[in-house]
Amino acid sequence: MSEKNIVEKIVARRRIDAQARGFNFGFKIPEKRMRPVNPFMQEKGVILEVKRASPSKGDIAPDLDAVQTARKYAENGAGAISCLTEENYFKGSLQDLMDICNALPDVPVLRKDFLLNEEEIEIAYRCGADAVLLICGILTLEELKKMAAKCRNLGIRALVEVRTESDVQKVLELKKEYEQTIVCGVNARNLKDFSIDLLMPAMLKKKLGGHVIFESGITTEQAAQTVASMGFQGCLLGEYAARNPENAGRFVKAFKNSGENAYGRKIVELAERIYSRTKLLKDGKLAEYRQPMVKVCGLTRKEDVLLADSLGAAFTGFIFASGYGRNVCGKKFEEIRPVLKDVKAFKVAVITDPDSPEAEQAALLVEQNVLDFIQLHGIKYNSVPDFIRKLPHYFALTGKDCTESSVCSEMFSLGQARFLQDCRTHEYGSSEQLWLAGGVDAQNVRSLSDAFKPELIDVSSGLEDGQTGIKSSEKMRQLFKALEYQEIAD
């Protein structure tokens, strides 16, 4: 067992404890359930979590009072309360679950743990739980079926958590017989090493079909709004809620008062396109790309656009900023526009001033679906006008921001699952899901790709022969040729 495989360690320790103490782990469990079953996540809402610690963060709220915290959550509009009952790594217990269920008879409660068989479903039911977490990654399809059947017989629901394509296939099989019993959730956190990819739930959302819960990794109200914009039915909030139970209401309102919009739908489309270019390893992480996605930026001629697209560019970029030699706003873009309907790559308007006439024109083109995204180049998060914020967009960090890990961490926390780091010195504040730009050409693109393993490489002037905005077809072909990878073994 790998030292990095945290979930295996948790489950192994759990089996040892259960063998020594039984699946009640030494607690006195009621002979029968003492409260009615409450409907679990049948409407849009937020699941707030009673959580003292985690393997990734250590102590979060070690002195947390389970009942007091749960009451605050209920007062703040929680759609349901999640209670961690795992003792060794999360410092929860079945006593917490029983206390919360007794104190809040009318509030839906989820037992969150690494459950292994039907006996644990029965125990959760008698303790008062209205739903239990079933993790596809640690259970076989047959085990899932037996546990889902137990839930159905008891009249409670199962939040079935997925992370990989094989997990999704298990859920689709479960749905054939237990669709009314299960609720689907996708964890943004990889339980093998507890890393986060905020796009993972979006990658699998459509495959699951129906209502889906977004789990883990959300720590701000802005991120909650992003999750809602992607069309998720629910969101599970763990660490943030436990640290700030009195402020959880703001988070709940941010999610419930936001709805699916053009920005979120395009982010889901982006996630699906990234997913289609990769395959999922057994541990749930994205495999190394055979080649990174490429964005050819600063395009000014329709023939260059068509060539980039034919070579496999994932993005084509157009500058909408006065004072730049590659600015296409106006007549130049109108010359390019007729060919865009045949371009498969995402089409991006790059702006540097959100209050400029060029930015207004770019926003209109995105709103009209002529272009797909706005790239907010060197623009601070809080400087983005509302009319742009609701449109598909992503940020490009420039200058010192590229090298500051704190800036990158803040972007992720604000729900920006992907952003470009434009740095000619090739120093980056984060290597997670890296989109890199700056000083890229056909000669160094392979070495940059091998060194940093980026998800996307953005190239502009490196494809030119000295005439601004005029791409060299030879250099463009050389760049894509340089990025060809050999087949990667499983």
TAQUIDA-V537818 format. One record per residue. RES is the residue in three letters. NEAR is the number of other C-alpha atoms within 10 Angstrom. Layout:
RES,NEAR
RES,NEAR
This chain:
MET,8
SER,8
GLU,9
LYS,12
ASN,15
ILE,19
VAL,18
GLU,16
LYS,15
ILE,17
VAL,16
ALA,12
ARG,13
ARG,20
ARG,14
ILE,11
ASP,17
ALA,13
GLN,10
ALA,11
ARG,12
GLY,13
PHE,18
ASN,17
PHE,17
GLY,12
PHE,12
LYS,10
ILE,16
PRO,13
GLU,9
LYS,12
ARG,16
MET,15
ARG,17
PRO,12
VAL,21
ASN,19
PRO,18
PHE,23
MET,20
GLN,11
GLU,11
LYS,17
GLY,23
VAL,28
ILE,29
LEU,33
GLU,27
VAL,33
LYS,29
ARG,24
ALA,23
SER,19
PRO,15
SER,12
LYS,10
GLY,13
ASP,15
ILE,17
ALA,17
PRO,15
ASP,8
LEU,16
ASP,13
ALA,22
VAL,19
GLN,13
THR,22
ALA,28
ARG,17
LYS,17
TYR,27
ALA,19
GLU,12
ASN,19
GLY,19
ALA,24
GLY,25
ALA,26
ILE,30
SER,28
CYS,29
LEU,26
THR,22
GLU,21
GLU,17
ASN,15
TYR,18
PHE,22
LYS,17
GLY,22
SER,20
LEU,23
GLN,16
ASP,19
LEU,25
MET,20
ASP,15
ILE,26
CYS,25
ASN,15
ALA,13
LEU,17
PRO,15
ASP,14
VAL,22
PRO,24
VAL,29
LEU,28
ARG,29
LYS,25
ASP,21
PHE,20
LEU,22
LEU,20
ASN,16
GLU,18
GLU,14
GLU,19
ILE,25
GLU,18
ILE,19
ALA,26
TYR,24
ARG,19
CYS,27
GLY,30
ALA,32
ASP,28
ALA,30
VAL,28
LEU,21
LEU,28
ILE,23
CYS,21
GLY,20
ILE,16
LEU,18
THR,13
LEU,17
GLU,11
GLU,16
LEU,24
LYS,20
LYS,13
MET,24
ALA,27
ALA,19
LYS,21
CYS,23
ARG,16
ASN,11
LEU,15
GLY,15
ILE,24
ARG,28
ALA,29
LEU,24
VAL,25
GLU,24
VAL,26
ARG,26
THR,25
GLU,18
SER,16
ASP,23
VAL,21
GLN,16
LYS,20
VAL,24
LEU,17
GLU,14
LEU,20
LYS,17
LYS,9
GLU,13
TYR,19
GLU,14
GLN,11
THR,21
ILE,25
VAL,23
CYS,25
GLY,29
VAL,26
ASN,22
ALA,22
ARG,20
ASN,20
LEU,21
LYS,19
ASP,17
PHE,18
SER,14
ILE,20
ASP,21
LEU,25
LEU,23
MET,26
PRO,27
ALA,27
MET,23
LEU,23
LYS,25
LYS,14
LYS,13
LEU,19
GLY,10
GLY,11
HIS,18
VAL,25
ILE,27
PHE,30
GLU,22
SER,21
GLY,23
ILE,27
THR,18
THR,19
GLU,19
GLN,17
ALA,23
ALA,26
GLN,23
THR,27
VAL,28
ALA,25
SER,22
MET,24
GLY,21
PHE,24
GLN,24
GLY,27
CYS,26
LEU,24
LEU,26
GLY,25
GLU,23
TYR,20
ALA,23
ALA,25
ARG,17
ASN,12
PRO,21
GLU,14
ASN,15
ALA,25
GLY,20
ARG,14
PHE,26
VAL,24
LYS,18
ALA,19
PHE,26
LYS,19
ASN,11
SER,16
GLY,17
GLU,16
ASN,16
ALA,18
TYR,21
GLY,24
ARG,17
LYS,18
ILE,23
VAL,23
GLU,16
LEU,18
ALA,21
GLU,19
ARG,13
ILE,21
TYR,18
SER,10
ARG,14
THR,15
LYS,17
LEU,16
LEU,14
LYS,15
ASP,15
GLY,21
LYS,20
LEU,18
ALA,16
GLU,15
TYR,19
ARG,14
GLN,22
PRO,24
MET,20
VAL,25
LYS,26
VAL,28
CYS,25
GLY,27
LEU,25
THR,24
ARG,18
LYS,17
GLU,15
ASP,20
VAL,26
LEU,19
LEU,16
ALA,26
ASP,21
SER,12
LEU,14
GLY,14
ALA,22
ALA,21
PHE,24
THR,28
GLY,25
PHE,27
ILE,26
PHE,29
ALA,22
SER,17
GLY,7
TYR,12
GLY,13
ARG,21
ASN,21
VAL,24
CYS,20
GLY,11
LYS,9
LYS,14
PHE,18
GLU,10
GLU,13
ILE,18
ARG,14
PRO,11
VAL,12
LEU,18
LYS,10
ASP,9
VAL,17
LYS,15
ALA,22
PHE,17
LYS,24
VAL,27
ALA,29
VAL,26
ILE,26
THR,18
ASP,19
PRO,21
ASP,12
SER,14
PRO,14
GLU,23
ALA,24
GLU,16
GLN,15
ALA,28
ALA,25
LEU,16
LEU,17
VAL,21
GLU,18
GLN,10
ASN,13
VAL,16
LEU,23
ASP,24
PHE,26
ILE,26
GLN,24
LEU,25
HIS,21
GLY,18
ILE,17
LYS,13
TYR,15
ASN,6
SER,12
VAL,14
PRO,11
ASP,8
PHE,12
ILE,20
ARG,15
LYS,15
LEU,21
PRO,22
HIS,24
TYR,21
PHE,20
ALA,23
LEU,26
THR,18
GLY,13
LYS,13
ASP,19
CYS,24
THR,20
GLU,15
SER,14
SER,13
VAL,16
CYS,22
SER,13
GLU,13
MET,18
PHE,22
SER,18
LEU,19
GLY,21
GLN,20
ALA,20
ARG,23
PHE,22
LEU,23
GLN,30
ASP,26
CYS,20
ARG,14
THR,12
HIS,17
GLU,15
TYR,22
GLY,19
SER,17
SER,16
GLU,18
GLN,18
LEU,19
TRP,25
LEU,32
ALA,22
GLY,18
GLY,17
VAL,22
ASP,20
ALA,20
GLN,13
ASN,13
VAL,21
ARG,21
SER,13
LEU,17
SER,19
ASP,11
ALA,9
PHE,15
LYS,21
PRO,21
GLU,20
LEU,24
ILE,26
ASP,25
VAL,24
SER,23
SER,22
GLY,22
LEU,25
GLU,17
ASP,12
GLY,11
GLN,10
THR,16
GLY,24
ILE,19
LYS,27
SER,17
SER,15
GLU,11
LYS,17
MET,23
ARG,15
GLN,16
LEU,23
PHE,19
LYS,13
ALA,17
LEU,20
GLU,12
TYR,12
GLN,8
GLU,8
ILE,9
ALA,4
ASP,8
